[in-house]
Amino acid sequence: KRKPALTLNISGFFGTGKTLQSLSFPKCYVVSCDPAGLETVRQPSNAKFLANLIWYEELHNHSREELKELFREAANSNERGSIYGCLAHAKELAIKGEIETLIIDGFTYLVDMKWRQINEYELAKSATTGNVDSQSMYRNLGLYLHRFVASDLMTAATRNNLNIILTTHLKRESEEAVHGN
């Protein structure tokens, strides 16, 4: 029997090894939102990590159509231009025992893409002033992310016994921002 599934957020600065650490887990399905993709893994010294890679999808939003498709919730497992299509495909492979780990590499970029989608397709305006209501839009982003992580990712961990790993980037801040000088 497999051990209970793990859910992890691996967070660090660019180039600190988040992707490689993720790929140290068994039987990985990677959804890459990072523009660099898996280039670091393709270096000869990192070839051992490729042995754990079972499936790889890239999600980017170069066009408005791709952005719209990216968050289409009704996507089936053959429609992997949507994060939901990728999740459906990963669940199918998990049921067959072909994968044990789902990685969303570059979750920070996925959040950025969702923010872009909200700005393009879900623009909120103040009823009193008519100005863009960015507070409402940020609330919508937060609500979406909470639902996505709690309802879609965590249920994949429990129902499909998948390790779930998100990689996120830390932002370097100036001394002034940190200490308020």
PASEBA-1860 file (N, C-alpha, C; in nm, 3 decimals):
! residues 181
1> KRKPALTL> 0.083/-0.120/0.000/0.000/0.000/0.000/0.087/0.125/0.000 ~ 0.037/0.225/-0.067/0.108/0.354/-0.068/0.090/0.425/0.064 ~ 0.187/0.507/0.096/0.177/0.594/0.213/0.075/0.702/0.183 ~ 0.023/0.768/0.286/-0.071/0.878/0.260/-0.007/0.984/0.172 ~ -0.088/1.046/0.090/-0.039/1.148/-0.002/0.004/1.273/0.073 ~ 0.101/1.343/0.017/0.151/1.468/0.074/0.104/1.585/-0.011 ~ 0.083/1.698/0.052/0.055/1.821/-0.021/0.159/1.922/0.023 ~ 0.233/1.975/-0.074/0.345/2.063/-0.044/0.342/2.188/-0.130
9> NISGFFGT> 0.390/2.298/-0.072/0.421/2.417/-0.147/0.571/2.437/-0.133 ~ 0.642/2.425/-0.243/0.786/2.448/-0.242/0.808/2.588/-0.295 ~ 0.856/2.674/-0.207/0.869/2.815/-0.240/1.014/2.858/-0.230 ~ 1.060/2.937/-0.324/1.197/2.987/-0.321/1.220/3.087/-0.432 ~ 1.340/3.141/-0.433/1.378/3.236/-0.535/1.405/3.161/-0.666 ~ 1.416/3.234/-0.776/1.446/3.174/-0.906/1.577/3.096/-0.895 ~ 1.577/2.975/-0.952/1.699/2.896/-0.960/1.740/2.824/-0.833 ~ 1.651/2.812/-0.734/1.689/2.748/-0.609/1.663/2.597/-0.608
17> GKTLQSLS> 1.605/2.542/-0.713/1.586/2.398/-0.721/1.447/2.347/-0.690 ~ 1.347/2.433/-0.700/1.209/2.393/-0.668/1.161/2.282/-0.762 ~ 1.187/2.298/-0.890/1.142/2.199/-0.988/1.213/2.066/-0.967 ~ 1.344/2.072/-0.945/1.419/1.947/-0.923/1.372/1.877/-0.796 ~ 1.347/1.954/-0.690/1.298/1.893/-0.566/1.163/1.825/-0.590 ~ 1.077/1.891/-0.667/0.946/1.833/-0.699/0.960/1.702/-0.775 ~ 1.052/1.700/-0.869/1.071/1.581/-0.951/1.145/1.469/-0.879 ~ 1.180/1.490/-0.753/1.238/1.380/-0.676/1.128/1.288/-0.623
25> FPKCYVVS> 1.003/1.329/-0.638/0.890/1.246/-0.598/0.862/1.143/-0.707 ~ 0.793/1.033/-0.674/0.771/0.926/-0.772/0.660/0.957/-0.872 ~ 0.678/0.905/-0.992/0.575/0.904/-1.097/0.502/1.037/-1.111 ~ 0.571/1.134/-1.168/0.522/1.272/-1.170/0.446/1.309/-1.297 ~ 0.338/1.380/-1.276/0.261/1.447/-1.382/0.286/1.596/-1.358 ~ 0.353/1.662/-1.451/0.389/1.802/-1.433/0.304/1.889/-1.524 ~ 0.240/1.989/-1.463/0.175/2.096/-1.537/0.264/2.217/-1.516 ~ 0.332/2.259/-1.622/0.425/2.371/-1.610/0.360/2.499/-1.658
33> CDPAGLET> 0.358/2.597/-1.570/0.311/2.732/-1.605/0.429/2.827/-1.613 ~ 0.546/2.776/-1.581/0.670/2.854/-1.582/0.718/2.869/-1.726 ~ 0.746/2.992/-1.770/0.794/3.011/-1.908/0.922/2.934/-1.939 ~ 1.003/2.904/-1.838/1.127/2.830/-1.860/1.102/2.681/-1.879 ~ 0.982/2.634/-1.845/0.950/2.492/-1.860/1.043/2.405/-1.778 ~ 1.085/2.295/-1.835/1.172/2.200/-1.764/1.317/2.208/-1.812 ~ 1.360/2.324/-1.857/1.495/2.336/-1.912/1.604/2.295/-1.813 ~ 1.587/2.328/-1.685/1.690/2.291/-1.587/1.702/2.139/-1.573
41> VRQPSNAK> 1.593/2.069/-1.593/1.595/1.924/-1.579/1.665/1.858/-1.697 ~ 1.667/1.925/-1.810/1.727/1.868/-1.930/1.880/1.874/-1.928 ~ 1.940/1.939/-1.830/2.085/1.943/-1.817/2.134/1.802/-1.779 ~ 2.245/1.758/-1.837/2.292/1.621/-1.813/2.303/1.583/-1.666 ~ 2.345/1.676/-1.582/2.362/1.643/-1.440/2.229/1.619/-1.368 ~ 2.119/1.658/-1.432/1.987/1.642/-1.371/1.903/1.533/-1.437 ~ 1.963/1.456/-1.524/1.889/1.354/-1.600/1.817/1.254/-1.512 ~ 1.870/1.227/-1.392/1.805/1.129/-1.304/1.663/1.170/-1.268
49> FLANLIWY> 1.634/1.300/-1.267/1.500/1.348/-1.233/1.399/1.318/-1.344 ~ 1.448/1.312/-1.467/1.358/1.281/-1.579/1.299/1.141/-1.569 ~ 1.366/1.053/-1.499/1.314/0.917/-1.482/1.182/0.917/-1.405 ~ 1.159/1.018/-1.324/1.034/1.027/-1.247/0.922/1.095/-1.325 ~ 0.953/1.152/-1.439/0.855/1.227/-1.518/0.774/1.132/-1.607 ~ 0.645/1.121/-1.580/0.556/1.035/-1.658/0.483/1.115/-1.763 ~ 0.436/1.234/-1.727/0.357/1.316/-1.820/0.391/1.462/-1.797 ~ 0.389/1.540/-1.907/0.424/1.681/-1.900/0.330/1.764/-1.988
57> EELHNHSR> 0.275/1.868/-1.928/0.192/1.963/-2.003/0.242/2.103/-1.974 ~ 0.236/2.190/-2.075/0.270/2.331/-2.057/0.143/2.413/-2.075 ~ 0.120/2.503/-1.981/0.008/2.596/-1.992/0.061/2.739/-1.996 ~ 0.032/2.804/-2.106/0.072/2.945/-2.121/-0.045/3.018/-2.185 ~ -0.039/3.147/-2.181/-0.149/3.225/-2.239/-0.094/3.330/-2.335 ~ -0.053/3.284/-2.450/0.002/3.375/-2.549/-0.108/3.454/-2.621 ~ -0.228/3.404/-2.620/-0.337/3.472/-2.688/-0.459/3.481/-2.597 ~ -0.553/3.564/-2.636/-0.677/3.577/-2.559/-0.754/3.445/-2.557
65> EELKELFR> -0.752/3.372/-2.668/-0.822/3.245/-2.675/-0.762/3.145/-2.577 ~ -0.628/3.140/-2.570/-0.562/3.049/-2.476/-0.593/3.087/-2.331 ~ -0.599/3.217/-2.306/-0.630/3.265/-2.171/-0.772/3.224/-2.131 ~ -0.863/3.236/-2.223/-1.002/3.198/-2.195/-1.012/3.047/-2.170 ~ -0.941/2.969/-2.250/-0.944/2.822/-2.238/-0.877/2.775/-2.110 ~ -0.777/2.845/-2.066/-0.694/2.803/-1.953/-0.773/2.771/-1.827 ~ -0.881/2.843/-1.801/-0.958/2.823/-1.677/-1.099/2.770/-1.703 ~ -1.118/2.707/-1.819/-1.250/2.651/-1.851/-1.271/2.524/-1.769
73> EAANSNER> -1.365/2.533/-1.676/-1.385/2.425/-1.579/-1.449/2.300/-1.637 ~ -1.521/2.311/-1.746/-1.589/2.194/-1.803/-1.499/2.113/-1.895 ~ -1.370/2.145/-1.901/-1.278/2.074/-1.990/-1.264/1.928/-1.948 ~ -1.260/1.840/-2.047/-1.238/1.698/-2.016/-1.089/1.665/-2.028 ~ -1.054/1.542/-2.003/-0.914/1.502/-1.996/-0.840/1.511/-2.129 ~ -0.911/1.525/-2.238/-0.846/1.543/-2.369/-0.823/1.689/-2.403 ~ -0.875/1.779/-2.323/-0.864/1.923/-2.348/-0.766/1.984/-2.249 ~ -0.639/1.957/-2.274/-0.537/1.994/-2.177/-0.480/2.134/-2.198
81> GSIYGCLA> -0.551/2.219/-2.270/-0.520/2.362/-2.273/-0.584/2.430/-2.154 ~ -0.659/2.355/-2.074/-0.724/2.403/-1.952/-0.661/2.333/-1.833 ~ -0.642/2.405/-1.725/-0.589/2.344/-1.603/-0.683/2.233/-1.556 ~ -0.812/2.248/-1.582/-0.909/2.146/-1.541/-0.900/2.021/-1.628 ~ -0.868/2.037/-1.754/-0.844/1.922/-1.841/-0.721/1.845/-1.795 ~ -0.617/1.919/-1.756/-0.496/1.855/-1.703/-0.527/1.779/-1.574 ~ -0.606/1.840/-1.486/-0.642/1.772/-1.361/-0.722/1.645/-1.389 ~ -0.816/1.653/-1.484/-0.896/1.535/-1.518/-0.807/1.424/-1.574
89> HAKELAIK> -0.712/1.461/-1.658/-0.618/1.364/-1.716/-0.532/1.302/-1.606 ~ -0.481/1.385/-1.514/-0.399/1.334/-1.404/-0.478/1.237/-1.318 ~ -0.603/1.268/-1.292/-0.686/1.178/-1.210/-0.706/1.044/-1.280 ~ -0.727/1.046/-1.412/-0.741/0.921/-1.487/-0.614/0.836/-1.475 ~ -0.498/0.901/-1.491/-0.372/0.828/-1.481/-0.347/0.777/-1.339 ~ -0.391/0.853/-1.239/-0.376/0.810/-1.100/-0.460/0.686/-1.072 ~ -0.581/0.683/-1.123/-0.669/0.568/-1.104/-0.606/0.442/-1.163 ~ -0.537/0.457/-1.276/-0.469/0.344/-1.340/-0.337/0.309/-1.270
97> GEIETLII> -0.296/0.391/-1.172/-0.170/0.367/-1.103/-0.048/0.414/-1.179 ~ -0.068/0.493/-1.284/0.044/0.537/-1.367/0.119/0.656/-1.308 ~ 0.051/0.738/-1.226/0.118/0.850/-1.161/0.088/0.847/-1.011 ~ 0.177/0.909/-0.934/0.159/0.922/-0.790/0.172/1.066/-0.743 ~ 0.221/1.154/-0.831/0.249/1.292/-0.792/0.200/1.387/-0.900 ~ 0.128/1.489/-0.858/0.086/1.597/-0.948/0.160/1.723/-0.907 ~ 0.232/1.781/-1.001/0.310/1.902/-0.976/0.256/2.014/-1.061 ~ 0.224/2.127/-1.000/0.198/2.249/-1.076/0.321/2.335/-1.056
105> DGFTYLVD> 0.407/2.333/-1.157/0.534/2.403/-1.152/0.513/2.546/-1.201 ~ 0.542/2.639/-1.114/0.520/2.780/-1.148/0.379/2.823/-1.114 ~ 0.329/2.780/-0.998/0.194/2.817/-0.956/0.179/2.969/-0.951 ~ 0.287/3.039/-0.921/0.286/3.185/-0.921/0.241/3.238/-1.057 ~ 0.289/3.175/-1.165/0.250/3.217/-1.300/0.103/3.185/-1.328 ~ 0.055/3.072/-1.274/-0.086/3.039/-1.291/-0.173/3.145/-1.224 ~ -0.134/3.189/-1.107/-0.207/3.296/-1.038/-0.205/3.424/-1.122 ~ -0.088/3.457/-1.178/-0.078/3.576/-1.264/-0.170/3.565/-1.385
113> MKWRQINE> -0.177/3.445/-1.442/-0.265/3.426/-1.559/-0.412/3.439/-1.520 ~ -0.448/3.390/-1.402/-0.586/3.406/-1.355/-0.616/3.554/-1.333 ~ -0.522/3.628/-1.279/-0.541/3.773/-1.260/-0.560/3.841/-1.395 ~ -0.480/3.801/-1.494/-0.497/3.859/-1.629/-0.636/3.827/-1.684 ~ -0.681/3.702/-1.662/-0.814/3.665/-1.711/-0.923/3.748/-1.643 ~ -0.911/3.769/-1.514/-1.009/3.851/-1.443/-1.011/3.993/-1.501 ~ -0.892/4.047/-1.528/-0.884/4.182/-1.585/-0.940/4.190/-1.726 ~ -0.930/4.082/-1.801/-0.980/4.083/-1.939/-1.128/4.049/-1.950
121> YELAKSAT> -1.175/3.955/-1.866/-1.310/3.902/-1.884/-1.405/3.925/-1.767 ~ -1.353/3.966/-1.653/-1.438/3.981/-1.535/-1.417/4.117/-1.468 ~ -1.396/4.217/-1.548/-1.370/4.352/-1.497/-1.487/4.398/-1.411 ~ -1.457/4.438/-1.288/-1.561/4.487/-1.196/-1.551/4.639/-1.188 ~ -1.666/4.702/-1.187/-1.670/4.849/-1.176/-1.757/4.888/-1.057 ~ -1.720/4.999/-0.996/-1.796/5.053/-0.884/-1.932/5.099/-0.931 ~ -2.036/5.063/-0.857/-2.172/5.105/-0.892/-2.190/5.255/-0.873 ~ -2.112/5.314/-0.783/-2.129/5.458/-0.756/-2.043/5.546/-0.844
129> TGNVDSQS> -1.916/5.506/-0.866/-1.826/5.593/-0.944/-1.806/5.547/-1.088 ~ -1.830/5.420/-1.114/-1.805/5.367/-1.248/-1.658/5.332/-1.271 ~ -1.573/5.356/-1.172/-1.430/5.323/-1.184/-1.408/5.174/-1.164 ~ -1.294/5.126/-1.213/-1.258/4.987/-1.194/-1.247/4.960/-1.044 ~ -1.311/4.852/-1.001/-1.312/4.814/-0.859/-1.210/4.703/-0.839 ~ -1.083/4.742/-0.822/-0.976/4.643/-0.811/-0.989/4.562/-0.682 ~ -1.045/4.619/-0.576/-1.066/4.542/-0.453/-1.159/4.424/-0.477 ~ -1.264/4.448/-0.549/-1.359/4.342/-0.582/-1.292/4.236/-0.670
137> MYRNLGLY> -1.208/4.282/-0.761/-1.140/4.188/-0.851/-1.039/4.103/-0.773 ~ -0.966/4.164/-0.679/-0.874/4.086/-0.596/-0.950/3.987/-0.508 ~ -1.066/4.028/-0.459/-1.149/3.936/-0.382/-1.188/3.817/-0.469 ~ -1.225/3.842/-0.594/-1.261/3.733/-0.686/-1.142/3.640/-0.710 ~ -1.022/3.697/-0.722/-0.902/3.615/-0.738/-0.883/3.526/-0.615 ~ -0.894/3.584/-0.497/-0.878/3.507/-0.373/-0.981/3.397/-0.360 ~ -1.106/3.428/-0.392/-1.213/3.328/-0.385/-1.188/3.215/-0.484 ~ -1.146/3.251/-0.605/-1.116/3.149/-0.705/-1.004/3.057/-0.657
145> LHRFVASD> -0.894/3.117/-0.609/-0.780/3.037/-0.566/-0.814/2.947/-0.448 ~ -0.892/2.998/-0.355/-0.934/2.916/-0.242/-1.014/2.795/-0.290 ~ -1.108/2.820/-0.379/-1.191/2.711/-0.431/-1.107/2.612/-0.512 ~ -1.017/2.663/-0.595/-0.934/2.577/-0.678/-0.846/2.487/-0.592 ~ -0.778/2.545/-0.494/-0.689/2.465/-0.410/-0.769/2.369/-0.322 ~ -0.871/2.421/-0.254/-0.947/2.337/-0.160/-1.033/2.232/-0.230 ~ -1.101/2.272/-0.335/-1.197/2.180/-0.399/-1.137/2.095/-0.509 ~ -1.039/2.145/-0.580/-0.986/2.071/-0.694/-0.854/2.000/-0.662
153> LMTAATRN> -0.760/2.072/-0.605/-0.631/2.009/-0.577/-0.634/1.917/-0.455 ~ -0.689/1.964/-0.346/-0.687/1.882/-0.225/-0.774/1.757/-0.238 ~ -0.881/1.766/-0.313/-0.961/1.645/-0.334/-0.887/1.544/-0.421 ~ -0.802/1.592/-0.511/-0.720/1.499/-0.590/-0.622/1.426/-0.499 ~ -0.573/1.495/-0.398/-0.482/1.431/-0.303/-0.554/1.322/-0.224 ~ -0.672/1.353/-0.174/-0.740/1.257/-0.089/-0.812/1.147/-0.167 ~ -0.882/1.183/-0.272/-0.959/1.083/-0.347/-0.874/0.997/-0.439 ~ -0.766/1.055/-0.490/-0.682/0.982/-0.585/-0.546/0.945/-0.527
161> NLNIILTT> -0.529/0.972/-0.397/-0.405/0.941/-0.328/-0.282/0.995/-0.401 ~ -0.293/1.118/-0.447/-0.184/1.183/-0.519/-0.107/1.276/-0.427 ~ 0.025/1.275/-0.439/0.105/1.383/-0.383/0.075/1.506/-0.467 ~ 0.051/1.619/-0.404/0.027/1.744/-0.476/0.139/1.841/-0.438 ~ 0.208/1.892/-0.539/0.318/1.985/-0.514/0.297/2.109/-0.599 ~ 0.300/2.224/-0.534/0.297/2.354/-0.603/0.432/2.419/-0.583 ~ 0.489/2.471/-0.690/0.611/2.551/-0.673/0.574/2.697/-0.692 ~ 0.625/2.780/-0.602/0.596/2.923/-0.607/0.725/3.001/-0.589
169> HLKRESEE> 0.726/3.122/-0.643/0.843/3.209/-0.635/0.832/3.308/-0.520 ~ 0.942/3.327/-0.451/0.951/3.434/-0.354/0.993/3.561/-0.427 ~ 0.953/3.673/-0.374/0.988/3.802/-0.434/1.095/3.867/-0.347 ~ 1.201/3.909/-0.409/1.304/3.982/-0.336/1.254/4.124/-0.311 ~ 1.264/4.165/-0.186/1.220/4.299/-0.151/1.340/4.383/-0.110 ~ 1.328/4.512/-0.131/1.437/4.603/-0.093/1.444/4.613/0.059 ~ 1.559/4.656/0.109/1.576/4.678/0.254/1.474/4.779/0.302 ~ 1.446/4.879/0.220/1.350/4.984/0.257/1.210/4.925/0.276
177> AVHGN> 1.170/4.835/0.186/1.037/4.774/0.198/1.029/4.683/0.320 ~ 1.139/4.612/0.350/1.138/4.520/0.463/1.138/4.594/0.596 ~ 1.223/4.696/0.606/1.239/4.764/0.735/1.163/4.895/0.744 ~ 1.103/4.940/0.638/1.023/5.062/0.640/1.104/5.190/0.656 ~ 1.226/5.189/0.611/1.311/5.310/0.622/1.276/5.411/0.517
END
